[in-house]
């Protein structure tokens, strides 16, 4: 999948935004990801969890923010790994 990458939080976080549009069912995402990391919260728009030593925020449009993370290639790899579980 192709992404645009945005640096956030003074460069301490990266957000991946898929080039193609899709919607993630956030209830299903919470069920799927609950054994991968601790889910801090979720609603119909976003899910926040601890995963691989990072706070990961997944948005219903497929955007994913990783904090802290500064490597673009890691962000793409992690986004692909997560989205493969969800779509």
Secondary structure by P-SEA (a helix, b strand, c coil): cbbbbbbcccccbbbbbbccccccaaaaaaaaaccccccccccccbbbbbccccbbbbccccbbbbcccccaaaaaaaaaaaaaacc
